């Protein structure tokens, strides 16, 4: 269980980094720096919630509660 959490955390952090960089590459230079940072934060928060839900679902399925 702890090992799974560490794997999920490592994969999640990597995915959030790539997501933030993708937003930067997509809108960087097109909008103001403040708006770019706000967009990166918004997209990363949405992605973090989605990843947390997917990790929770996997743990629930493996523990037999679903």
N, C-alpha and C positions, 0 to 999 in steps of 0.2 A: 504494500500500500504506500509506504513512504517513498519507495523507489519510483513508483508510478507518478507520484506527486512531483518529485524532482524532475523526471523526464518531461512531464506536462509543463512545468514552470520554465525549464530551459527552452523547450520548443515554443512556448508562448512568448517569451522575451525576444527570441529571434524573430518570430513572426511580427511582433509589434515593431521591432526595429525596421524590418523590411517594409512594413506597411507605412510607417512614418516617412521613410525615404522615398517610397513610391509617390506619396502625396507631394513631397517636396519636389520631386522631378516633374510631376504633372503640372503643378501650379506655380512653382518657383519662377520668379521674374515676371509673372503675369499679374500678380496681385501684390499688395503691400506685405511687408514682412510680418506685421501684426496679424493680418488676416491669414497668412500662410500658417503661422504658428497655431492660430485658433482652429483652422481646418485639420491640421495634423493631430491636435489634441482630441477633437471631436471624432475623427475617424479611428484613432487609436483606442479611445474609450469604447466605441461601438464594437470594434474588433475584440477588445479584451472581454467584454460581456459575452460575445458570441463564443469565444474560446472557453471561457469559464463554464458556460452552459454545456458545451460539448464534452468537456472534461468531467463535469458532474454527471452527465448522462452515461459516460463510459464507466465511471466508478459505480454508479447505481446498477447498471446491467451486469457488471462483473461480480457484484456482491449478491446478486440474486433477488434484489428488491423490486425488480421490474420484470 
